[in-house]
Amino acid sequence: MARTISIGAQGFEDLRKNGYFYVDKTGFVRDWWLGGDSVTLVCRPRRFGKTLNLDTVRCFLSLEFAGRGEELFGGLDVWADPAMREIQGTVPVVALSFARVKQVGFEDMLERVNTLMVMAVQSHGYLRNWDGLSEADRAALSRVTADMPPATCADVPNLLCRLLEAYHGTKPVVLLDEYDAPMEVAWTHGYWDEASGFMRDFMNSTFKTNPALGRALITGVTRVSRESIFSDLNNLNIVTTSTPLYQESFGFTQSEVDAALAEYGLAQKREDVREWYDGFVFDGHEHIYNPWSVTKFLQSGGFFEAYWANTSGNGLVSEVVRQGDEDLKVDFEELLNGGEVEKVIDEQVVFTELRTRPNAVWALLLAAGYVTSPGRVPEFVATTPRRLRLTNLEVRLSFDRMAEGWFADAEDDWGDFARALFAGDAEAATDFLSDIALYCMSSFDGARRPAEREPERFYHGLVLGLLASLRGRWSVESNRESGFGRYDVALVPTDGAAGTDPVVVMEFKVFDRRREETLEDTVERARQQIADKAYVAGLVERGIDESRIRTYGIAFRGREVLVG
């Protein structure tokens, strides 16, 4: 009989006591402990088992679970190691989570962290009644309150470690889950400087200037750097998706997915599950599955849905893609159509550069799991371009929905632009595109004004966003080979030669005063390129009847637009 699946149960003890569905990842406890690193940061995408693995470490090491090793870990990987059995339940543990530190203002963030620190002290409440507690330490504990100042709050884990070592005679382990959650929210809501300053003090006091610290394990999605909350931590081992450590400790492997599908009578859906939820690559180790989505799929009885993409946490990624420049949008159209792009990736996510450096955006997307880089990590990772593609079908569907929302706040129905193109109404298309350009110029091009620097690319990205909602019935193709060249944008029905829907080919041209007198001349130059490069002939070769194809030249001069 298949085990019960408990969605959202992130506590290892509950999963084991109740016999719920669980994939054995306890080998991570052994590998991390024997690795000997003083402070370890493990970065993995959302919903990839980080919280459960951290709680597994807590249950294995903590004095709270002394004598319960066989009950909780019997039959699991870590319990097969006699040396590990000796240390089970022998270490004081300070367990913290910033998963819910997602407040929209700095004061509210501090209030939440204060509450977490108060709860951490209460979890070791016996210290307050210890006869060996000095008056100074007793006073220090009394200052840990819901309204304590930031400096006091930042030092609470340091204080706890010192007292726990004195009480137990053993240096404690500190576990911090989702350390970067408050940083993402702080960047999105505009209080980055205050939040990063507090976090820098907190991290330094807890993990650097803390002689009572035994070991520490931190998890998060991103490797935040340079700003930098880790600037003083030279004892930190950072494990990203490109690092040859713990590749199979987070996420499900192919063999684990196969076993789960067999348990729930869904083995016949193996290939579809791979298309939807496979695709993550950790240091060249391929076929890593999204565990949240696979588990939800199993619980549903085999219903495919974008489970991971529909959970909270997409806000930051959606924001940086929406505000990205025209090059980013063109690259994304290539990815959405199943293609690849090549980028040099610096895995240090620099939040303050997300709006100004495209490579910072790609680093975020790779760390968050929205794009993947197949194959081994290059030796010179900081200078070698890496192939990137959307991770799987679930992610592509997620970005389809994001793209449809880029213009959700605009006042007009942008679908009218596409309808005008299909109807051959160039005048209406001009009116719509002109209005859209005026409305969206600032949100698309940002402070650097790329529309003035490279206008064809700007309008290229703009039109791709406008047409995103058509994806499904039409393929929105960008820079595809056809005839003797590459058209800028084409709308090609997904039913291809067998259908009757119209096909649209567009070529963009900026007004050139040296060769043209009017925008009409620019439109004619664009249309002439369509003819000279035989773009229509290239589509006809794909079996599309020429009578279905509409061609447009789109000319612009600043914010003036003409479609013809």
C-alpha positions as CSV (number, residue, x, y, z in Angstrom):
1,M,0.0,0.0,0.0
2,A,1.3,3.4,-1.0
3,R,2.3,5.7,1.9
4,T,0.2,8.8,2.7
5,I,1.6,12.0,1.2
6,S,1.5,14.9,3.6
7,I,2.0,18.1,1.6
8,G,3.7,20.9,3.5
9,A,4.9,18.8,6.4
10,Q,8.5,20.0,6.6
11,G,9.2,18.4,9.9
12,F,11.4,15.2,9.7
13,E,10.0,13.9,13.0
14,D,6.4,14.0,11.9
15,L,7.2,12.4,8.6
16,R,8.9,9.5,10.3
17,K,6.5,9.0,13.2
18,N,3.5,8.9,10.9
19,G,5.1,6.8,8.1
20,Y,4.4,9.5,5.5
21,F,6.0,9.5,2.1
22,Y,9.7,10.4,2.4
23,V,12.6,10.0,0.1
24,D,15.8,9.2,2.1
25,K,18.2,12.2,2.0
26,T,19.8,11.5,5.4
27,G,23.1,10.8,3.6
28,F,23.4,14.6,3.5
29,V,23.7,14.7,7.3
30,R,26.7,12.3,7.1
31,D,28.3,14.0,4.2
32,W,28.0,17.5,5.7
33,W,29.2,16.5,9.1
34,L,32.2,14.5,7.9
35,G,33.0,17.3,5.5
36,G,34.2,19.3,8.5
37,D,33.5,22.8,7.2
38,S,33.0,25.4,9.9
39,V,30.2,27.3,8.1
40,T,28.4,26.0,5.0
41,L,26.0,27.9,2.8
42,V,23.9,25.6,0.5
43,C,22.1,27.4,-2.3
44,R,19.2,25.6,-4.1
45,P,16.0,26.6,-5.7
46,R,12.7,27.1,-3.8
47,R,10.9,24.0,-2.6
48,F,13.9,21.8,-3.1
49,G,14.0,20.2,0.3
50,K,16.3,22.7,2.0
51,T,14.0,23.1,5.0
52,L,13.4,19.4,5.4
53,N,17.2,18.6,5.2
54,L,18.0,21.3,7.8
55,D,15.4,19.8,10.1
56,T,16.8,16.4,9.5
57,V,20.2,17.7,10.7
58,R,18.5,19.1,13.8
59,C,16.7,15.9,14.6
60,F,19.9,13.9,14.2
61,L,22.3,16.1,16.2
62,S,20.2,17.8,18.8
63,L,20.3,16.8,22.4
64,E,16.5,17.1,22.3
65,F,16.4,13.8,20.3
66,A,18.9,11.9,22.4
67,G,18.1,8.2,22.5
68,R,15.6,8.3,19.6
69,G,18.1,7.5,16.8
70,E,16.8,4.1,16.0
71,E,13.2,5.3,16.2
72,L,13.7,8.2,13.7
73,F,16.6,7.0,11.6
74,G,16.5,3.2,11.7
75,G,16.7,1.8,8.2
76,L,17.9,5.1,6.7
77,D,21.2,5.9,5.0
78,V,22.9,7.8,7.8
79,W,22.1,5.1,10.4
80,A,24.1,2.6,8.6
81,D,27.3,4.4,9.6
82,P,28.4,3.3,13.1
83,A,30.4,6.5,13.6
84,M,27.4,8.7,12.9
85,R,25.3,6.7,15.3
86,E,27.7,7.6,18.1
87,I,27.0,11.4,17.6
88,Q,23.2,11.2,17.3
89,G,21.6,13.4,19.9
90,T,24.8,14.7,21.4
91,V,25.0,18.4,20.2
92,P,23.2,21.5,21.4
93,V,21.5,23.2,18.4
94,V,20.3,26.7,17.7
95,A,17.7,26.5,14.9
96,L,16.5,29.6,13.1
97,S,14.4,30.3,10.0
98,F,14.0,33.5,8.1
99,A,11.4,32.0,5.8
100,R,8.6,34.3,7.1
101,V,10.8,37.4,7.3
102,K,9.1,39.0,4.3
103,Q,7.8,42.3,5.6
104,V,7.4,45.3,3.3
105,G,9.2,47.7,5.6
106,F,12.4,47.7,7.6
107,E,10.7,48.3,11.0
108,D,8.3,45.4,10.4
109,M,11.2,43.2,9.4
110,L,13.1,44.0,12.6
111,E,9.9,43.3,14.6
112,R,9.6,39.8,13.0
113,V,13.3,39.0,13.5
114,N,13.1,40.1,17.2
115,T,10.2,37.7,17.7
116,L,12.3,34.9,16.1
117,M,15.2,35.6,18.5
118,V,12.9,35.7,21.5
119,M,11.5,32.2,20.4
120,A,15.1,30.9,20.0
121,V,16.0,31.9,23.6
122,Q,12.7,30.4,24.9
123,S,13.5,27.1,23.2
124,H,16.5,26.9,25.6
125,G,14.5,28.3,28.6
126,Y,16.4,26.2,31.1
127,L,19.3,28.6,30.7
128,R,17.5,31.3,32.6
129,N,17.2,29.1,35.7
130,W,20.8,27.8,35.6
131,D,22.8,28.4,38.7
132,G,25.9,28.9,36.7
133,L,24.5,32.0,34.9
134,S,26.3,35.2,35.8
135,E,24.5,38.4,36.6
136,A,25.8,39.9,33.4
137,D,24.5,37.0,31.3
138,R,21.2,37.0,33.2
139,A,20.9,40.7,32.3
140,A,21.8,40.0,28.7
141,L,19.0,37.4,28.4
142,S,16.6,39.9,29.9
143,R,17.3,42.3,27.1
144,V,16.1,39.8,24.5
145,T,12.6,41.2,24.0
146,A,10.2,42.0,21.2
147,D,11.3,45.6,21.1
148,M,15.0,45.2,21.5
149,P,17.3,47.5,19.3
150,P,18.9,46.0,16.1
151,A,22.3,45.7,17.7
152,T,21.0,43.6,20.6
153,C,19.0,41.4,18.2
154,A,22.0,40.8,15.9
155,D,24.0,39.4,18.9
156,V,21.3,37.0,20.2
157,P,22.7,33.8,18.5
158,N,26.2,34.7,19.7
159,L,24.9,35.0,23.2
160,L,23.0,31.7,23.0
161,C,26.0,29.8,21.6
162,R,28.2,31.1,24.5
163,L,25.7,30.1,27.2
164,L,25.0,26.7,25.6
165,E,28.7,25.8,25.4
166,A,29.1,26.8,29.0
167,Y,26.1,24.7,30.1
168,H,26.7,21.6,28.0
169,G,30.4,21.7,27.6
170,T,30.0,21.3,23.8
171,K,30.1,24.0,21.1
172,P,26.6,24.2,19.5
173,V,25.6,23.9,15.9
174,V,23.6,26.9,14.4
175,L,21.1,26.2,11.6
176,L,19.7,29.1,9.6
177,D,17.1,28.4,6.9
178,E,16.3,30.8,4.0
179,Y,18.8,33.4,5.1
180,D,18.1,35.4,1.9
181,A,14.3,35.7,2.1
182,P,14.4,39.1,3.9
183,M,17.0,40.3,1.4
184,E,14.8,39.6,-1.6
185,V,11.9,41.5,0.0
186,A,14.1,44.3,1.0
187,W,15.3,44.8,-2.5
188,T,11.8,44.6,-3.9
189,H,10.3,47.1,-1.4
190,G,13.1,49.6,-1.3
191,Y,14.8,49.2,2.1
192,W,17.9,47.3,0.9
193,D,20.5,49.5,2.6
194,E,18.9,49.2,6.1
195,A,18.3,45.4,5.7
196,S,21.7,44.6,4.4
197,G,23.4,46.6,7.1
198,F,21.5,44.7,9.8
199,M,22.1,41.3,8.1
200,R,25.8,42.0,7.8
201,D,26.0,42.6,11.6
202,F,23.9,39.6,12.3
203,M,25.9,37.2,10.1
204,N,29.2,38.5,11.4
205,S,28.2,38.2,15.0
206,T,26.7,34.7,14.6
207,F,29.1,33.0,12.2
208,K,32.4,35.0,12.3
209,T,33.1,36.6,15.7
210,N,31.6,33.7,17.7
211,P,34.3,31.6,19.4
212,A,31.5,29.4,20.9
213,L,30.2,28.3,17.5
214,G,30.9,24.6,16.7
215,R,29.5,24.3,13.2
216,A,26.9,26.1,11.1
217,L,24.7,25.3,8.2
218,I,22.9,28.0,6.2
219,T,20.4,27.5,3.3
220,G,19.0,29.9,0.7
221,V,18.2,30.3,-2.9
222,T,20.8,32.9,-3.9
223,R,24.5,33.5,-3.2
224,V,24.2,37.2,-2.1
225,S,27.6,38.8,-2.5
226,R,29.6,42.0,-2.8
227,E,26.9,44.2,-1.2
228,S,27.7,42.1,1.0
229,I,26.3,40.5,4.1
230,F,29.2,37.9,3.9
231,S,32.0,40.4,3.5
232,D,33.7,39.3,6.8
233,L,33.1,35.6,6.6
234,N,36.3,34.0,5.4
235,N,35.4,30.7,7.0
236,L,32.4,30.2,4.7
237,N,32.1,27.3,2.3
238,I,29.5,28.2,-0.4
239,V,27.8,25.4,-2.2
240,T,25.9,26.4,-5.3
241,T,24.4,24.4,-8.1
242,S,27.8,24.6,-9.8
243,T,29.7,23.1,-6.9
244,P,30.6,19.4,-6.8
245,L,29.0,18.8,-3.4
246,Y,25.6,17.4,-2.4
247,Q,24.4,17.1,-6.0
248,E,21.8,14.4,-5.1
249,S,21.0,15.7,-1.6
250,F,18.4,18.2,-2.8
251,G,15.8,17.3,-5.3
252,F,14.8,13.8,-6.5
253,T,17.0,11.7,-8.8
254,Q,15.7,9.6,-11.7
255,S,15.8,6.4,-9.7
256,E,14.0,8.1,-6.8
257,V,11.3,9.4,-9.1
258,D,11.0,6.0,-10.8
259,A,10.5,4.3,-7.4
260,A,7.9,6.8,-6.3
261,L,5.9,6.5,-9.6
262,A,5.9,2.7,-9.2
263,E,4.7,3.0,-5.6
264,Y,1.7,5.1,-6.6
265,G,0.9,3.2,-9.8
266,L,2.0,6.0,-12.2
267,A,5.0,4.4,-13.8
268,Q,3.3,4.7,-17.2
269,K,3.6,8.5,-17.0
270,R,7.4,8.5,-16.5
271,E,8.3,10.4,-19.7
272,D,5.6,13.1,-19.2
273,V,6.9,13.6,-15.7
274,R,10.4,14.1,-17.0
275,E,9.2,16.7,-19.5
276,W,7.3,18.6,-16.8
277,Y,9.5,18.4,-13.7
278,D,13.0,17.2,-14.7
279,G,15.8,19.4,-16.1
280,F,17.7,20.7,-13.1
281,V,21.5,20.3,-13.4
282,F,23.8,20.4,-10.4
283,D,27.5,20.5,-11.4
284,G,26.8,18.5,-14.5
285,H,24.7,16.0,-12.6
286,E,21.6,15.9,-14.8
287,H,18.0,14.5,-14.3
288,I,17.4,16.2,-11.0
289,Y,13.6,16.7,-10.4
290,N,11.7,19.3,-8.6
291,P,10.6,17.5,-5.5
292,W,7.7,19.7,-4.6
293,S,6.1,19.3,-8.0
294,V,6.7,15.5,-8.2
295,T,5.2,15.1,-4.7
296,K,2.1,17.2,-5.6
297,F,1.8,15.2,-8.8
298,L,1.8,11.9,-6.9
299,Q,-0.7,13.2,-4.4
300,S,-3.1,14.3,-7.2
301,G,-3.1,10.9,-8.6
302,G,-1.3,11.9,-11.8
303,F,-2.6,15.4,-12.6
304,F,0.0,17.6,-14.4
305,E,0.1,21.2,-13.2
306,A,2.7,23.9,-12.7
307,Y,2.8,23.2,-9.0
308,W,6.2,24.8,-8.2
309,A,5.7,27.8,-10.5
310,N,2.3,28.5,-8.8
311,T,3.8,28.8,-5.3
312,S,4.8,32.0,-3.7
313,G,8.3,33.3,-4.4
314,N,8.0,34.3,-8.1
315,G,7.7,38.0,-7.3
316,L,11.4,38.9,-7.5
317,V,12.0,36.9,-10.7
318,S,8.9,38.4,-12.4
319,E,10.0,41.9,-11.4
320,V,13.5,41.7,-12.8
321,V,12.3,40.1,-16.0
322,R,9.5,42.6,-16.5
323,Q,11.9,45.5,-15.9
324,G,14.7,44.0,-18.0
325,D,15.9,45.8,-21.1
326,E,14.9,44.9,-24.6
327,D,17.8,42.4,-25.0
328,L,16.6,40.4,-22.1
329,K,13.1,40.2,-23.6
330,V,14.4,39.1,-26.9
331,D,16.5,36.4,-25.2
332,F,13.5,35.3,-23.3
333,E,11.5,34.9,-26.5
334,E,14.2,32.6,-27.7
335,L,14.0,30.5,-24.5
336,L,10.2,30.4,-24.6
337,N,10.4,29.0,-28.1
338,G,12.6,26.2,-26.9
339,G,15.9,27.7,-27.8
340,E,19.1,28.4,-25.9
341,V,21.2,31.5,-25.1
342,E,24.8,31.8,-24.1
343,K,25.8,34.0,-21.2
344,V,28.7,34.5,-18.9
345,I,27.4,33.8,-15.4
346,D,28.8,35.2,-12.1
347,E,27.0,33.2,-9.5
348,Q,27.2,35.9,-7.0
349,V,23.8,37.6,-7.1
350,V,24.3,41.3,-6.7
351,F,20.9,42.7,-5.9
352,T,21.9,46.3,-6.4
353,E,22.9,45.5,-10.0
354,L,19.8,43.6,-11.0
355,R,18.4,46.7,-12.8
356,T,21.7,47.6,-14.5
357,R,23.7,44.4,-15.3
358,P,22.0,41.7,-17.4
359,N,24.4,39.1,-16.1
360,A,23.2,39.7,-12.6
361,V,19.7,38.8,-13.8
362,W,20.9,35.6,-15.4
363,A,22.7,34.7,-12.2
364,L,19.5,35.1,-10.3
365,L,17.5,33.0,-12.8
366,L,20.1,30.2,-12.7
367,A,20.2,30.1,-8.9
368,A,16.4,30.2,-8.6
369,G,16.1,27.2,-11.0
370,Y,14.2,29.0,-13.9
371,V,17.0,28.4,-16.3
372,T,19.5,25.5,-16.3
373,S,22.9,25.0,-17.8
374,P,23.4,21.5,-19.3
375,G,26.8,19.8,-19.1
376,R,29.7,20.2,-16.8
377,V,30.6,23.6,-15.3
378,P,33.5,25.2,-17.2
379,E,36.8,25.4,-15.5
380,F,36.9,29.2,-15.9
381,V,33.3,29.8,-14.9
382,A,33.7,33.6,-14.5
383,T,34.8,34.1,-18.1
384,T,33.3,31.2,-20.1
385,P,29.9,31.5,-21.7
386,R,27.4,28.9,-20.6
387,R,24.5,27.5,-22.5
388,L,21.2,28.3,-20.8
389,R,17.7,27.0,-21.4
390,L,14.4,27.0,-19.6
391,T,14.5,24.2,-17.1
392,N,11.4,22.3,-18.1
393,L,7.8,22.6,-19.3
394,E,6.6,23.8,-15.9
395,V,9.0,26.7,-15.9
396,R,8.1,27.6,-19.5
397,L,4.4,27.7,-18.6
398,S,5.2,29.9,-15.6
399,F,7.1,32.4,-17.8
400,D,4.3,32.4,-20.4
401,R,2.0,33.6,-17.6
402,M,4.5,36.2,-16.5
403,A,4.9,37.5,-20.0
404,E,1.1,37.9,-20.4
405,G,1.2,40.0,-17.2
406,W,3.8,42.5,-18.4
407,F,1.1,44.7,-19.8
408,A,-1.7,43.8,-17.3
409,D,-1.8,47.3,-15.9
410,A,-2.1,49.1,-19.2
411,E,-5.4,50.8,-19.9
412,D,-6.2,49.4,-23.3
413,D,-6.7,45.9,-24.5
414,W,-3.4,45.1,-26.2
415,G,-4.9,42.1,-27.9
416,D,-6.4,44.7,-30.3
417,F,-2.9,45.2,-31.7
418,A,-2.7,41.6,-32.8
419,R,-6.2,41.7,-34.2
420,A,-5.4,44.7,-36.3
421,L,-2.4,42.9,-37.7
422,F,-4.5,39.8,-38.6
423,A,-7.1,42.0,-40.2
424,G,-4.6,43.9,-42.4
425,D,-5.5,47.2,-40.6
426,A,-2.1,49.0,-40.6
427,E,-3.7,52.2,-39.5
428,A,-5.3,50.7,-36.4
429,A,-2.0,48.8,-35.6
430,T,-0.2,52.2,-35.8
431,D,-2.6,53.8,-33.4
432,F,-2.3,50.9,-30.9
433,L,1.5,50.7,-31.1
434,S,1.8,54.5,-30.7
435,D,-0.3,54.5,-27.6
436,I,1.5,51.5,-26.1
437,A,4.9,53.1,-26.8
438,L,3.9,56.3,-24.9
439,Y,2.4,54.3,-22.0
440,C,5.2,51.7,-21.7
441,M,8.4,53.5,-22.7
442,S,9.6,54.3,-19.2
443,S,8.9,50.8,-17.7
444,F,10.6,49.1,-20.6
445,D,13.7,51.1,-21.1
446,G,14.5,52.3,-17.5
447,A,17.0,55.0,-16.7
448,R,19.5,54.1,-19.4
449,R,17.1,55.0,-22.3
450,P,18.1,52.1,-24.6
451,A,15.3,53.1,-26.9
452,E,17.3,56.1,-27.8
453,R,20.5,54.1,-28.1
454,E,19.3,51.1,-30.0
455,P,15.7,51.7,-30.9
456,E,15.1,48.6,-33.1
457,R,15.9,46.4,-30.2
458,F,13.6,48.4,-27.9
459,Y,10.6,48.0,-30.2
460,H,11.5,44.4,-30.8
461,G,11.2,43.7,-27.1
462,L,8.1,45.8,-26.8
463,V,6.2,43.9,-29.6
464,L,7.3,40.6,-28.2
465,G,5.7,41.5,-24.9
466,L,2.5,42.7,-26.5
467,L,2.1,39.4,-28.4
468,A,2.9,37.1,-25.5
469,S,-0.7,36.4,-24.7
470,L,-1.1,34.8,-28.2
471,R,1.4,32.0,-27.3
472,G,-0.4,28.6,-27.5
473,R,-2.4,29.2,-30.6
474,W,0.4,31.1,-32.3
475,S,4.2,30.7,-32.0
476,V,5.8,34.1,-31.4
477,E,9.1,33.7,-33.4
478,S,12.0,36.1,-33.0
479,N,15.0,36.4,-35.3
480,R,14.3,33.1,-37.0
481,E,15.9,32.1,-40.3
482,S,13.6,32.3,-43.3
483,G,14.4,32.6,-46.9
484,F,17.8,34.4,-47.1
485,G,17.8,36.1,-43.8
486,R,16.1,36.4,-40.4
487,Y,12.9,38.2,-39.9
488,D,12.5,40.3,-36.7
489,V,9.2,38.9,-35.4
490,A,6.7,36.5,-36.9
491,L,3.4,35.1,-35.6
492,V,3.0,31.5,-36.9
493,P,0.0,29.4,-36.0
494,T,0.9,26.3,-34.0
495,D,-1.2,24.1,-36.3
496,G,1.2,25.1,-39.1
497,A,0.3,24.2,-42.7
498,A,-2.9,22.5,-41.7
499,G,-4.6,25.5,-40.2
500,T,-6.3,28.6,-41.5
501,D,-5.2,31.3,-39.1
502,P,-3.2,34.2,-40.5
503,V,0.6,34.4,-40.4
504,V,2.2,37.8,-39.7
505,V,5.8,38.8,-40.5
506,M,7.3,42.0,-39.1
507,E,10.5,43.9,-39.9
508,F,11.5,46.9,-37.7
509,K,13.4,50.0,-39.0
510,V,14.5,53.2,-37.4
511,F,14.1,56.4,-39.4
512,D,17.4,57.3,-41.1
513,R,17.5,61.0,-42.1
514,R,20.4,60.4,-44.5
515,R,18.4,58.1,-46.7
516,E,14.7,58.9,-46.0
517,E,12.5,61.9,-45.9
518,T,9.5,60.5,-44.1
519,L,8.5,57.5,-42.0
520,E,6.6,56.2,-45.0
521,D,10.0,55.8,-46.7
522,T,11.3,53.9,-43.7
523,V,8.3,51.6,-43.8
524,E,9.0,50.9,-47.5
525,R,12.6,50.1,-46.7
526,A,11.4,47.5,-44.1
527,R,9.0,46.0,-46.5
528,Q,11.6,45.9,-49.3
529,Q,13.9,43.9,-46.9
530,I,11.1,41.4,-46.4
531,A,10.8,41.0,-50.2
532,D,14.6,40.9,-50.8
533,K,15.3,38.3,-48.1
534,A,12.3,36.2,-49.3
535,Y,11.0,35.8,-45.8
536,V,7.6,34.8,-47.2
537,A,9.2,32.1,-49.4
538,G,10.8,30.6,-46.3
539,L,7.4,30.3,-44.7
540,V,5.9,28.8,-47.8
541,E,8.5,26.2,-47.8
542,R,7.2,25.1,-44.4
543,G,3.9,24.3,-46.1
544,I,2.0,27.6,-45.2
545,D,-0.2,28.9,-48.0
546,E,1.0,32.3,-49.1
547,S,-2.5,33.8,-49.0
548,R,-2.4,33.5,-45.2
549,I,0.7,35.6,-44.8
550,R,0.6,39.3,-43.9
551,T,3.8,41.3,-44.0
552,Y,4.4,44.6,-42.2
553,G,7.2,47.2,-42.0
554,I,7.3,49.0,-38.7
555,A,9.1,52.3,-38.7
556,F,9.8,54.6,-35.8
557,R,11.4,57.9,-35.0
558,G,11.7,58.4,-31.3
559,R,8.1,57.8,-30.0
560,E,6.6,58.2,-33.5
561,V,5.5,54.9,-35.0
562,L,4.2,53.9,-38.4
563,V,3.0,50.5,-39.4
564,G,2.6,49.7,-43.1
